[in-house]
Every structure is written in C-alpha cells, then in structure tokens.
C-alpha cells in the first residue's frame, strides 16, 4: 500500500513523507518497506520488521480498509 504522511504544521524543515507499506491481514500487522520525500521508493527502510499497530487507530483503520478491500 502507498501512503503519504502530511505533518499537522509545516515549516521549511518539515516534509511530506511517502511510505510503501506491507500489510499482513491475518496477523493485523504492518511494515514500512520503503519511504521517500519526493517520490515513492526513494529509500529502503532498514527497520522493515513486521509491527503490531499497538492500538494506533489510524493504522488499524488502514489495515481494516485494505483487508476488507482485498476480500471483495
């Protein structure tokens, strides 16, 4: 899944961050495999381990929507 993080407040040093995320629907986990600031997949994430969303409502919502879409 491709996603874009937009900071709540922007300054000259803040940037939008583009993520490529893998989602494991059976485990309800995720990992960010690449990221970028100008385009997707600029940099490989060195910490691309599967992670539990740990109650993060935004990530849980994304996982639920992606998994519901893939089941249709």
Backbone as a printed PyTorch tensor [residue, N CA C, xyz], in Angstrom:
tensor([[[  0.8270,  -1.1500,   0.0000],
         [  0.0000,   0.0000,   0.0000],
         [  0.8850,   1.2310,   0.0000]],

        [[  0.5020,   2.2400,  -0.7540],
         [  1.2240,   3.5060,  -0.7660],
         [  0.4670,   4.4960,   0.0940]],

        [[  1.1760,   5.2430,   0.9380],
         [  0.5330,   6.2410,   1.7870],
         [  1.4080,   7.4810,   1.8860]],

        [[  0.8030,   8.5630,   2.3450],
         [  1.5100,   9.8360,   2.4610],
         [  1.2170,  10.4370,   3.8270]],

        [[  2.2750,  10.7340,   4.5880],
         [  2.1400,  11.4070,   5.8740],
         [  2.3210,  12.8990,   5.6540]],

        [[  1.3400,  13.6780,   6.0910],
         [  1.4070,  15.1290,   5.9740],
         [  1.4510,  15.6930,   7.3880]],

        [[  2.5500,  16.3680,   7.7710],
         [  2.6380,  16.9160,   9.1240],
         [  1.5070,  17.8960,   9.4140]],

        [[  1.0800,  17.9330,  10.6740],
         [ -0.0070,  18.8200,  11.0860],
         [  0.3650,  20.2800,  10.8560]],

        [[  1.5880,  20.6510,  11.1940],
         [  2.0620,  22.0120,  10.9200],
         [  3.2900,  21.8970,  10.0300]],

        [[  3.4110,  22.7910,   9.0900],
         [  4.5240,  22.7150,   8.1570],
         [  5.4320,  23.9280,   8.3130]],

        [[  6.7170,  23.6540,   8.1780],
         [  7.7390,  24.7030,   8.1690],
         [  8.6960,  24.3810,   7.0350]],

        [[  9.7590,  25.1570,   6.9410],
         [ 10.7470,  24.9000,   5.8880],
         [ 11.4530,  23.5610,   6.0680]],

        [[ 11.5000,  23.0520,   7.3060],
         [ 12.2200,  21.7920,   7.5190],
         [ 11.3140,  20.5710,   7.5520]],

        [[ 10.0010,  20.7520,   7.6750],
         [  9.1020,  19.5980,   7.6460],
         [  8.7790,  19.2430,   6.2020]],

        [[  8.5660,  17.9670,   5.9630],
         [  8.2600,  17.4920,   4.6200],
         [  7.1790,  16.4300,   4.6920]],

        [[  6.4360,  16.2890,   3.6040],
         [  5.5500,  15.1480,   3.4720],
         [  6.4410,  13.9170,   3.3470]],

        [[  6.0120,  12.8060,   3.9210],
         [  6.7800,  11.5660,   3.8250],
         [  5.9180,  10.5310,   3.1210]],

        [[  6.4610,   9.9050,   2.0980],
         [  5.7640,   8.8980,   1.3120],
         [  6.2240,   7.5100,   1.7570]],

        [[  5.2780,   6.6410,   2.0570],
         [  5.5870,   5.2950,   2.5390],
         [  5.0450,   4.2430,   1.5910]],

        [[  5.7900,   3.1480,   1.4490],
         [  5.2620,   1.9310,   0.8510],
         [  5.1700,   0.9270,   1.9940]],

        [[  3.9470,   0.4640,   2.2560],
         [  3.6670,  -0.3550,   3.4340],
         [  3.1580,  -1.7260,   3.0050]],

        [[  3.6940,  -2.7640,   3.6350],
         [  3.1470,  -4.1120,   3.5050],
         [  2.1800,  -4.3250,   4.6570]],

        [[  1.0760,  -5.0170,   4.3830],
         [  0.0900,  -5.3090,   5.4150],
         [ -0.1750,  -6.8080,   5.4340]],

        [[ -0.1310,  -7.3920,   6.6160],
         [ -0.4450,  -8.8030,   6.8220],
         [ -1.8420,  -8.8670,   7.4410]],

        [[ -2.8430,  -9.1840,   6.6270],
         [ -4.2330,  -9.1730,   7.0830],
         [ -4.4970, -10.2370,   8.1460]],

        [[ -3.8840, -11.3970,   8.0330],
         [ -4.1520, -12.4670,   9.0010],
         [ -3.5890, -12.1420,  10.3760]],

        [[ -2.4900, -11.4020,  10.4280],
         [ -1.8730, -11.0430,  11.7050],
         [ -2.2070,  -9.6200,  12.1420]],

        [[ -2.8850,  -8.8490,  11.2660],
         [ -3.1700,  -7.4240,  11.5200],
         [ -1.8980,  -6.6780,  11.9140]],

        [[ -0.8510,  -6.8890,  11.0930],
         [  0.4220,  -6.2190,  11.3320],
         [  0.8450,  -5.5060,  10.0520]],

        [[  1.8980,  -4.6940,  10.1550],
         [  2.3560,  -3.9140,   9.0130],
         [  3.8650,  -3.7160,   9.0870]],

        [[  4.4220,  -3.2900,   7.9730],
         [  5.8170,  -2.8630,   7.9530],
         [  5.9810,  -1.8370,   6.8380]],

        [[  6.7800,  -0.8340,   7.1040],
         [  7.1070,   0.1770,   6.1050],
         [  8.3680,  -0.2910,   5.4010]],

        [[  8.2550,  -0.6210,   4.1020],
         [  9.4070,  -1.2020,   3.4200],
         [ 10.2530,  -0.1600,   2.6940]],

        [[  9.6240,   0.9130,   2.2170],
         [ 10.3920,   1.9920,   1.5990],
         [  9.7480,   3.3140,   1.9640]],

        [[ 10.5060,   4.3830,   1.8160],
         [  9.9700,   5.7150,   2.0550],
         [ 10.6640,   6.7070,   1.1520]],

        [[ 10.0910,   7.8930,   1.0880],
         [ 10.6590,   8.9490,   0.2640],
         [ 10.0660,  10.2870,   0.6390]],

        [[ 10.6640,  11.3360,   0.1180],
         [ 10.1350,  12.6750,   0.3400],
         [  9.7140,  13.3290,  -0.9650]],

        [[ 10.3190,  12.9110,  -2.0680],
         [  9.9570,  13.4800,  -3.3680],
         [  9.1440,  12.4990,  -4.2030]],

        [[  9.4320,  11.2090,  -4.0340],
         [  8.7010,  10.1700,  -4.7530],
         [  8.7370,   8.8920,  -3.9350]],

        [[  7.8200,   7.9830,  -4.2430],
         [  7.7830,   6.7140,  -3.5330],
         [  9.0410,   5.9090,  -3.8240]],

        [[  9.4320,   5.0970,  -2.8640],
         [ 10.5180,   4.1270,  -3.0040],
         [ 11.8970,   4.7500,  -3.2060]],

        [[ 12.1260,   5.9470,  -2.6540],
         [ 13.4580,   6.5530,  -2.7440],
         [ 14.4690,   5.8100,  -1.8730]],

        [[ 14.0390,   5.4210,  -0.6660],
         [ 14.9580,   4.8130,   0.2870],
         [ 14.3510,   3.5500,   0.8610]],

        [[ 15.1680,   2.5060,   0.9690],
         [ 14.7150,   1.2690,   1.5980],
         [ 14.7890,   1.4490,   3.1060]],

        [[ 13.7420,   1.0360,   3.8000],
         [ 13.6990,   1.1380,   5.2570],
         [ 14.5540,   0.0260,   5.8480]],

        [[ 15.5560,   0.3910,   6.6160],
         [ 16.4410,  -0.6030,   7.2240],
         [ 15.7530,  -1.3400,   8.3800]],

        [[ 14.6990,  -0.7530,   8.9330],
         [ 13.9460,  -1.3640,  10.0310],
         [ 12.5860,  -1.8100,   9.5030]],

        [[ 12.5870,  -2.8010,   8.6120],
         [ 11.3400,  -3.2130,   7.9680],
         [ 10.7530,  -4.4780,   8.5990]],

        [[ 10.8440,  -4.5670,   9.9140],
         [ 10.2700,  -5.7000,  10.6330],
         [  8.7550,  -5.5340,  10.7330]],

        [[  8.0400,  -6.6370,  10.8030],
         [  6.5930,  -6.5910,  11.0000],
         [  6.3020,  -5.9950,  12.3680]],

        [[  5.3290,  -5.0930,  12.4180],
         [  4.9970,  -4.4030,  13.6640],
         [  3.5160,  -4.5360,  13.9690]],

        [[  3.2170,  -4.5790,  15.2520],
         [  1.8430,  -4.5290,  15.7290],
         [  1.4290,  -3.0570,  15.7490]],

        [[  0.2150,  -2.7220,  15.3320],
         [ -0.2020,  -1.3190,  15.3350],
         [ -0.2970,  -0.7180,  16.7410]],

        [[ -0.2660,  -1.5630,  17.7690],
         [ -0.2320,  -1.1030,  19.1580],
         [ -1.3410,  -0.1070,  19.4800]],

        [[ -2.5340,  -0.3880,  18.9730],
         [ -3.6920,   0.4480,  19.2720],
         [ -3.7960,   1.7260,  18.4670]],

        [[ -2.8770,   1.9750,  17.5360],
         [ -2.9220,   3.1930,  16.7130],
         [ -4.1570,   3.1260,  15.8120]],

        [[ -5.1260,   4.0020,  16.0780],
         [ -6.4100,   3.9470,  15.3670],
         [ -6.2620,   4.1980,  13.8720]],

        [[ -5.3400,   5.0690,  13.4850],
         [ -5.1380,   5.3400,  12.0590],
         [ -4.6180,   4.0990,  11.3450]],

        [[ -3.5830,   3.4860,  11.8940],
         [ -3.0080,   2.2890,  11.2560],
         [ -4.0060,   1.1360,  11.2800]],

        [[ -4.7220,   0.9590,  12.3900],
         [ -5.7400,  -0.0980,  12.4450],
         [ -6.8290,   0.1320,  11.4030]],

        [[ -7.2210,   1.3800,  11.2070],
         [ -8.2230,   1.6990,  10.1930],
         [ -7.7260,   1.4020,   8.7940]],

        [[ -6.4690,   1.7240,   8.5350],
         [ -5.8760,   1.4300,   7.2190],
         [ -5.8420,  -0.0740,   6.9930]],

        [[ -5.3900,  -0.8160,   7.9960],
         [ -5.3320,  -2.2780,   7.8710],
         [ -6.7250,  -2.8360,   7.6020]],

        [[ -7.7180,  -2.3910,   8.3600],
         [ -9.0890,  -2.8770,   8.1690],
         [ -9.6000,  -2.5760,   6.7620]],

        [[ -9.3630,  -1.3570,   6.2630],
         [ -9.8440,  -0.9950,   4.9280],
         [ -9.1300,  -1.7750,   3.8390]],

        [[ -7.8180,  -1.9150,   3.9540],
         [ -7.0650,  -2.6630,   2.9310],
         [ -7.5050,  -4.1210,   2.9150]],

        [[ -7.6340,  -4.7070,   4.0950],
         [ -8.0120,  -6.1210,   4.1640],
         [ -9.4480,  -6.3490,   3.7110]],

        [[-10.3470,  -5.4170,   4.0110],
         [-11.7350,  -5.5320,   3.5250],
         [-11.7590,  -5.4100,   2.0130]],

        [[-10.9760,  -4.5010,   1.4470],
         [-10.9190,  -4.3290,   0.0030],
         [-10.3620,  -5.5720,  -0.6810]],

        [[ -9.3300,  -6.1760,  -0.0830],
         [ -8.7150,  -7.3490,  -0.7150],
         [ -9.6260,  -8.5680,  -0.6510]],

        [[-10.6000,  -8.5680,   0.2670],
         [-11.5370,  -9.6910,   0.3800],
         [-12.7190,  -9.5600,  -0.5790]],

        [[-12.9140,  -8.3750,  -1.1660],
         [-14.0400,  -8.1740,  -2.1020],
         [-13.7700,  -8.7530,  -3.4530]]])
